[in-house]
Amino acid sequence: MSINLIHVLKEASREKDLEIEFIIKALEDAIATAARKFYHLDEKVYARHDPDKDIIIAYTEKKVVETVQDPKEEISLEEAKKIDENIKIGDTIKRELDLNKLGRIAAQTAKQVLCQKIRDAERIKIYKEYIQKIGDLVTGPVKRFEKGEIIIDLGRTEAKVPKDQQSKMEKWSIGERLRAVIIDVQEKGTGPQIVLSRTDPRLLVRLLEVEVPEIYDGTVIIKNAVRDPGERAKVAVFSRNKDVDPVGACIGIKGARIQAITRELRGEKIDIIPWAEDIVTFAQNALAPAKINRVLVKANPDGTKSIDVVVDDNSLSLAIGKKGQNVRLASELIGVKIEVKSETDVKKEVQEVLSKIMNIQNEEEKDELSSIPGIGPKLSEKLKEHGIKTKEDLKNVSLEDLCSIPGIGESTAKKIKSAIGEEEE
């Protein structure tokens, strides 16, 4: 009338890293299900662990009533007295089931139910464990490749590195240990799916925390990090202690610390940038190693800011970087759009602006003289050559001086003066 399996379940509890109470409850449910199917019962079957005897017992339970309304839950007093003569209405009667009669099929049913419950519990436990670790660093050997994805063995579960989270500069082999950062944990029917990344900036941050004690203990703070995976990265750092150089702490003696991270990222170049609250200083630091001459912060109509940076002609390509990489990463690091210009470009822009202003002024002057009756384009140009550019100039010049201009006779001069006089009136 019992089944002695508790000692096995205690070992399973240790192996699966699950509470013994859960394992016992799972076994009770499995035995109850198997017994109900074996005895073809409609009523509910219960199973309970007896800690004193260290066994599982199974039984049915019904309430004694005068008139039965639910046969699955109730039993008449007459039927109950056949089992126990001392029973009375309102009591609960239990009928123990002989588990020793359970055959191979019933045992297999119990095993399936138990295994399924343990698997479900493991999945829930793994999901709860890893959902709290998003952004953390994990390490594991490469187990296999599936449709371009890298599958990593994390011990009790597997994780994947999708194709879009892999660096194009990296190649991996089965068995090789891979470090990556957790970016997502998805619930799937087959269990939790842990998604890793080798391209996320958080990977660089976690590696710096491992290699640089000053970052781990909070003396040096990483303000921001951006990456062009496999090629280049920029990290802005700040020190809470004025006696600690944040850049030097990250680089290490003879570059030992930063070189270790560069090796881990397969040759990715890392720029350590001193963070500054002043956006102009921060922009100059972020565009290093290029030398910056001037920085202009502009307010855009949409409320955002942008930065114009002026460099020497020979520093333009260095500031922009290969395919715009340096200025793009600097913009992401600061969070503001940066446009890099050379001194020659700025001079050209200034000349173009001045030229437009002069053209506008000339057009205005031209229009003013040409609007006077009797003054055509040629006469207008002749007057301008002698310093007469506006109506006011014509008004102030004497008739005698006007006649002294070659090509303008007394008759023409009088007409011009007369025209000005009429306009004034």
C-alpha positions as CSV (number, residue, x, y, z in Angstrom):
1,M,0.0,0.0,0.0
2,S,3.0,2.3,-0.4
3,I,5.8,3.1,-2.7
4,N,9.3,3.9,-1.3
5,L,10.9,6.4,-3.7
6,I,11.5,9.5,-1.5
7,H,15.3,8.8,-1.1
8,V,15.6,8.9,-4.9
9,L,13.7,12.2,-5.1
10,K,16.0,13.8,-2.6
11,E,18.9,13.0,-4.9
12,A,17.0,14.3,-7.8
13,S,16.4,17.5,-5.8
14,R,20.1,18.0,-5.5
15,E,20.8,17.2,-9.1
16,K,18.1,19.5,-10.5
17,D,18.7,22.3,-8.0
18,L,15.0,22.3,-7.0
19,E,13.4,22.4,-3.6
20,I,12.7,18.9,-2.1
21,E,9.1,20.2,-1.3
22,F,8.5,20.8,-5.0
23,I,9.9,17.4,-6.0
24,I,7.6,15.7,-3.4
25,K,4.6,17.6,-4.5
26,A,5.4,16.7,-8.1
27,L,5.6,13.0,-7.2
28,E,2.3,13.2,-5.3
29,D,0.6,14.7,-8.4
30,A,2.2,12.1,-10.6
31,I,1.1,9.1,-8.4
32,A,-2.4,10.6,-8.1
33,T,-2.8,10.8,-11.8
34,A,-1.4,7.3,-12.4
35,A,-3.7,5.8,-9.8
36,R,-6.8,7.5,-11.1
37,K,-6.1,6.2,-14.6
38,F,-5.3,2.7,-13.3
39,Y,-8.4,2.4,-11.2
40,H,-10.6,4.2,-13.8
41,L,-12.0,6.5,-11.2
42,D,-14.2,9.5,-11.9
43,E,-13.6,11.1,-8.5
44,K,-10.5,13.0,-7.6
45,V,-7.5,11.0,-6.3
46,Y,-5.2,12.5,-3.7
47,A,-1.6,11.5,-2.9
48,R,0.3,12.4,0.2
49,H,3.8,12.0,1.4
50,D,4.1,10.4,4.9
51,P,7.3,11.9,6.3
52,D,7.4,9.4,9.2
53,K,7.3,6.3,7.0
54,D,9.0,8.1,4.0
55,I,6.4,6.8,1.6
56,I,3.7,8.0,-0.7
57,I,0.1,6.9,-0.2
58,A,-2.8,7.5,-2.5
59,Y,-6.5,7.8,-1.6
60,T,-9.9,9.1,-2.5
61,E,-11.9,11.4,-0.3
62,K,-15.6,12.0,0.0
63,K,-18.0,13.8,2.3
64,V,-20.7,11.8,4.0
65,V,-24.2,13.3,3.3
66,E,-27.8,12.2,3.7
67,T,-28.6,12.9,0.0
68,V,-25.9,12.6,-2.6
69,Q,-25.9,15.4,-5.2
70,D,-22.3,15.1,-6.5
71,P,-21.2,11.5,-6.6
72,K,-17.6,12.5,-7.3
73,E,-17.4,14.5,-4.0
74,E,-20.1,12.9,-1.8
75,I,-21.1,9.5,-0.4
76,S,-24.4,8.5,1.3
77,L,-24.4,7.6,5.0
78,E,-25.6,4.1,4.1
79,E,-22.6,3.4,1.7
80,A,-20.2,5.0,4.2
81,K,-21.3,2.8,7.0
82,K,-20.3,-0.2,4.9
83,I,-16.7,1.1,5.1
84,D,-16.8,2.5,8.7
85,E,-19.7,1.7,11.1
86,N,-18.8,4.7,13.3
87,I,-19.1,7.3,10.4
88,K,-21.7,10.0,10.7
89,I,-23.1,12.8,8.4
90,G,-20.6,15.6,7.8
91,D,-17.6,13.4,8.3
92,T,-15.0,12.8,5.5
93,I,-14.3,9.2,4.5
94,K,-11.0,8.2,2.9
95,R,-10.4,5.1,0.9
96,E,-6.7,4.2,0.4
97,L,-5.6,2.8,-2.9
98,D,-3.2,0.0,-3.2
99,L,-0.2,1.4,-5.2
100,N,1.5,-2.0,-5.3
101,K,-1.1,-3.0,-7.9
102,L,0.0,-0.3,-10.3
103,G,1.4,-1.9,-13.4
104,R,4.1,-0.9,-15.9
105,I,1.7,1.5,-17.8
106,A,0.7,3.3,-14.6
107,A,4.3,3.6,-13.6
108,Q,5.2,5.0,-17.0
109,T,2.4,7.5,-16.7
110,A,3.6,8.6,-13.3
111,K,7.1,9.0,-14.6
112,Q,6.0,11.1,-17.5
113,V,3.9,13.4,-15.3
114,L,6.8,13.8,-12.8
115,C,9.4,14.5,-15.6
116,Q,7.2,17.0,-17.2
117,K,6.6,18.9,-13.9
118,I,10.4,18.9,-13.2
119,R,11.1,20.2,-16.7
120,D,8.5,23.0,-16.3
121,A,10.0,23.9,-12.9
122,E,13.5,24.0,-14.3
123,R,12.4,26.3,-17.2
124,I,10.7,28.7,-14.8
125,K,13.7,28.7,-12.5
126,I,16.1,29.3,-15.4
127,Y,13.9,32.1,-16.8
128,K,13.6,33.8,-13.4
129,E,17.4,33.5,-12.9
130,Y,18.4,34.9,-16.3
131,I,15.8,37.6,-16.8
132,Q,17.5,39.4,-13.9
133,K,20.9,39.0,-15.6
134,I,20.1,41.1,-18.7
135,G,23.2,43.2,-19.3
136,D,25.5,40.7,-17.5
137,L,28.5,38.9,-18.9
138,V,28.4,35.1,-19.4
139,T,31.0,32.6,-20.6
140,G,30.6,29.2,-22.2
141,P,31.9,26.9,-24.9
142,V,30.6,27.0,-28.4
143,K,28.4,23.9,-28.7
144,R,27.2,24.1,-32.3
145,F,26.1,26.3,-35.1
146,E,22.4,26.5,-36.3
147,K,21.4,28.6,-39.3
148,G,24.1,31.2,-38.7
149,E,23.5,31.3,-35.0
150,I,26.1,30.3,-32.4
151,I,24.8,28.1,-29.6
152,I,26.6,28.4,-26.3
153,D,26.5,25.9,-23.5
154,L,25.8,27.7,-20.2
155,G,25.6,24.5,-18.1
156,R,22.0,24.0,-17.1
157,T,20.8,25.6,-20.3
158,E,21.9,26.9,-23.7
159,A,22.1,30.4,-25.2
160,K,22.3,31.7,-28.7
161,V,24.2,34.5,-30.4
162,P,22.1,35.6,-33.4
163,K,23.8,36.5,-36.7
164,D,23.0,40.2,-36.2
165,Q,24.7,40.1,-32.8
166,Q,28.0,38.7,-34.1
167,S,31.0,40.7,-35.2
168,K,31.9,40.3,-38.8
169,M,35.6,40.4,-37.7
170,E,35.2,37.2,-35.5
171,K,35.3,33.5,-36.4
172,W,34.5,30.8,-33.8
173,S,35.1,27.1,-33.5
174,I,33.2,24.4,-31.6
175,G,34.6,24.0,-28.1
176,E,36.1,27.5,-28.1
177,R,35.0,29.6,-25.0
178,L,33.0,32.7,-25.9
179,R,32.2,35.6,-23.6
180,A,29.1,37.7,-24.4
181,V,26.5,39.9,-22.8
182,I,22.9,38.9,-22.2
183,I,20.5,41.2,-24.1
184,D,17.2,39.3,-23.9
185,V,15.5,36.3,-22.3
186,Q,12.5,35.0,-24.3
187,E,9.8,32.6,-23.1
188,K,9.4,29.7,-25.6
189,G,7.4,26.5,-25.5
190,T,10.6,24.5,-25.3
191,G,12.0,26.6,-22.5
192,P,13.6,30.1,-22.0
193,Q,15.6,31.3,-24.9
194,I,18.7,33.4,-23.7
195,V,19.9,35.8,-26.4
196,L,23.6,36.9,-26.3
197,S,25.5,39.6,-28.1
198,R,29.1,40.2,-29.1
199,T,28.3,43.6,-30.6
200,D,26.4,45.4,-27.9
201,P,28.3,48.3,-26.1
202,R,27.4,46.7,-22.8
203,L,29.9,43.9,-23.6
204,L,32.7,46.5,-23.7
205,V,31.5,48.0,-20.4
206,R,31.4,44.6,-18.7
207,L,34.9,43.7,-19.9
208,L,36.2,47.1,-18.6
209,E,34.6,46.3,-15.2
210,V,36.5,43.0,-15.2
211,E,39.9,44.4,-16.2
212,V,39.8,47.8,-14.4
213,P,39.4,47.5,-10.6
214,E,38.8,51.3,-10.4
215,I,35.6,50.8,-12.5
216,Y,34.5,47.8,-10.5
217,D,34.7,49.6,-7.2
218,G,33.0,52.7,-8.6
219,T,36.0,55.1,-8.4
220,V,35.9,55.5,-12.2
221,I,32.5,55.8,-13.9
222,I,31.7,54.9,-17.5
223,K,29.5,57.7,-18.8
224,N,28.8,56.2,-22.2
225,A,30.2,53.6,-24.6
226,V,29.7,53.2,-28.4
227,R,31.1,50.7,-30.8
228,D,31.6,49.9,-34.4
229,P,32.0,46.2,-33.7
230,G,35.3,44.6,-34.6
231,E,36.8,47.9,-35.7
232,R,36.6,50.8,-33.2
233,A,35.0,51.9,-30.0
234,K,34.9,55.0,-27.8
235,V,34.3,55.1,-24.1
236,A,33.7,58.2,-22.0
237,V,35.0,57.9,-18.4
238,F,34.9,60.1,-15.3
239,S,36.8,59.9,-12.0
240,R,35.1,60.5,-8.7
241,N,38.5,60.9,-7.1
242,K,40.6,63.8,-8.4
243,D,43.8,61.9,-7.7
244,V,42.8,59.0,-10.0
245,D,43.3,59.6,-13.8
246,P,40.3,57.8,-15.4
247,V,42.0,57.4,-18.8
248,G,45.2,56.0,-17.3
249,A,43.3,53.6,-15.0
250,C,41.5,52.1,-18.0
251,I,44.6,51.9,-20.2
252,G,46.8,50.4,-17.5
253,I,50.6,50.2,-17.3
254,K,52.0,50.0,-20.8
255,G,48.5,49.6,-22.0
256,A,48.1,46.1,-20.4
257,R,44.4,46.5,-19.4
258,I,43.1,47.9,-22.7
259,Q,45.2,45.5,-24.7
260,A,43.5,42.6,-22.9
261,I,40.1,43.9,-23.9
262,T,41.3,44.5,-27.5
263,R,42.4,40.9,-27.7
264,E,39.1,39.7,-26.4
265,L,37.3,41.8,-29.1
266,R,39.6,40.4,-31.8
267,G,41.6,43.6,-32.5
268,E,38.9,46.3,-31.9
269,K,40.6,49.6,-31.3
270,I,39.3,51.4,-28.2
271,D,39.5,55.1,-27.5
272,I,39.3,56.1,-23.8
273,I,37.8,59.6,-23.7
274,P,37.8,61.9,-20.6
275,W,34.2,62.9,-20.0
276,A,33.4,66.6,-19.6
277,E,30.2,68.4,-18.6
278,D,31.0,71.2,-21.0
279,I,29.8,70.0,-24.4
280,V,32.6,71.9,-26.3
281,T,35.3,70.2,-24.3
282,F,33.6,66.9,-24.5
283,A,33.4,67.2,-28.3
284,Q,37.1,68.1,-28.6
285,N,38.0,65.0,-26.5
286,A,35.7,62.7,-28.4
287,L,37.2,63.6,-31.8
288,A,40.7,62.8,-30.6
289,P,43.3,62.3,-32.0
290,A,42.3,65.1,-34.4
291,K,43.3,68.6,-33.2
292,I,40.3,70.9,-33.0
293,N,40.6,74.6,-33.7
294,R,37.0,75.8,-33.0
295,V,33.7,74.4,-31.8
296,L,30.4,76.0,-32.4
297,V,27.2,74.8,-30.7
298,K,24.0,75.5,-32.7
299,A,20.4,75.4,-31.5
300,N,18.2,73.8,-34.2
301,P,14.5,74.8,-34.8
302,D,13.3,71.4,-33.5
303,G,14.9,72.2,-30.1
304,T,17.9,69.9,-30.5
305,K,21.5,70.9,-30.6
306,S,24.2,70.3,-33.2
307,I,27.9,71.0,-33.3
308,D,30.1,72.5,-36.0
309,V,33.8,71.6,-35.6
310,V,36.6,73.4,-37.4
311,V,40.0,71.7,-38.0
312,D,43.1,72.4,-40.0
313,D,43.0,71.1,-43.6
314,N,45.5,68.4,-42.9
315,S,43.5,67.2,-39.9
316,L,40.1,66.9,-41.7
317,S,40.5,63.2,-42.8
318,L,41.7,62.3,-39.3
319,A,38.7,64.0,-37.6
320,I,36.2,62.4,-39.9
321,G,37.9,59.0,-39.9
322,K,37.5,56.1,-42.3
323,K,34.1,56.2,-43.9
324,G,33.1,58.8,-41.3
325,Q,33.7,56.4,-38.5
326,N,35.4,58.8,-36.0
327,V,32.9,61.6,-36.3
328,R,30.0,59.1,-36.3
329,L,31.2,57.4,-33.0
330,A,31.9,60.8,-31.5
331,S,28.3,62.0,-32.3
332,E,26.9,58.9,-30.7
333,L,29.1,59.2,-27.7
334,I,28.0,62.9,-27.1
335,G,24.5,62.4,-28.2
336,V,24.7,65.4,-30.5
337,K,25.1,65.6,-34.3
338,I,28.7,66.8,-35.3
339,E,29.7,68.3,-38.6
340,V,33.4,68.6,-39.2
341,K,34.7,71.4,-41.5
342,S,38.2,72.4,-42.6
343,E,39.5,76.0,-42.4
344,T,39.3,76.2,-46.2
345,D,35.7,75.1,-46.2
346,V,34.8,77.8,-43.6
347,K,36.6,80.5,-45.5
348,K,34.7,79.5,-48.7
349,E,31.4,79.6,-46.8
350,V,32.2,83.1,-45.4
351,Q,33.2,84.3,-48.8
352,E,30.0,83.0,-50.3
353,V,27.9,84.7,-47.6
354,L,29.7,88.0,-48.1
355,S,29.3,87.7,-51.8
356,K,25.6,87.2,-51.4
357,I,25.3,90.2,-49.2
358,M,27.2,92.3,-51.7
359,N,25.1,91.1,-54.5
360,I,21.9,91.9,-52.6
361,Q,23.2,95.4,-51.9
362,N,24.2,96.0,-55.5
363,E,20.8,94.8,-56.7
364,E,19.1,97.2,-54.3
365,E,21.3,100.1,-55.4
366,K,20.8,99.1,-59.1
367,D,17.1,98.9,-58.6
368,E,17.0,102.3,-56.9
369,L,18.8,104.3,-59.7
370,S,17.0,102.4,-62.5
371,S,13.7,103.3,-61.1
372,I,14.3,107.0,-61.8
373,P,12.8,108.1,-65.2
374,G,15.5,108.8,-67.8
375,I,18.2,106.7,-66.2
376,G,19.0,103.5,-68.1
377,P,21.5,100.7,-67.2
378,K,24.5,102.5,-68.9
379,L,23.8,105.8,-67.2
380,S,23.2,104.1,-63.9
381,E,26.7,102.4,-64.2
382,K,28.3,105.7,-65.1
383,L,26.8,107.4,-62.1
384,K,28.0,104.6,-59.8
385,E,31.5,104.9,-61.1
386,H,31.4,108.5,-59.8
387,G,30.1,107.5,-56.4
388,I,26.5,108.3,-57.0
389,K,24.6,105.1,-56.1
390,T,21.3,106.1,-54.6
391,K,18.6,108.7,-55.0
392,E,19.9,110.5,-52.0
393,D,23.3,110.8,-53.6
394,L,21.6,112.3,-56.7
395,K,19.7,114.8,-54.6
396,N,22.8,116.0,-52.8
397,V,25.0,116.4,-55.9
398,S,24.9,119.8,-57.6
399,L,23.8,120.3,-61.2
400,E,27.3,121.6,-62.0
401,D,28.9,118.4,-60.6
402,L,26.4,116.2,-62.4
403,C,27.2,117.9,-65.7
404,S,30.9,117.3,-65.2
405,I,30.4,113.6,-65.5
406,P,31.5,112.5,-69.1
407,G,28.5,111.6,-71.2
408,I,26.0,113.6,-69.1
409,G,25.1,117.0,-70.6
410,E,23.3,119.9,-69.1
411,S,20.0,118.8,-70.6
412,T,20.3,115.2,-69.2
413,A,21.3,116.5,-65.8
414,K,18.3,118.8,-65.7
415,K,16.0,116.0,-66.6
416,I,17.5,113.8,-63.8
417,K,17.2,116.6,-61.3
418,S,13.7,117.3,-62.5
419,A,12.7,113.6,-62.2
420,I,14.0,113.5,-58.6
421,G,12.2,116.7,-57.8
422,E,8.9,115.3,-59.2
423,E,9.3,112.1,-57.2
424,E,10.0,114.1,-54.0
425,E,6.8,116.1,-54.6
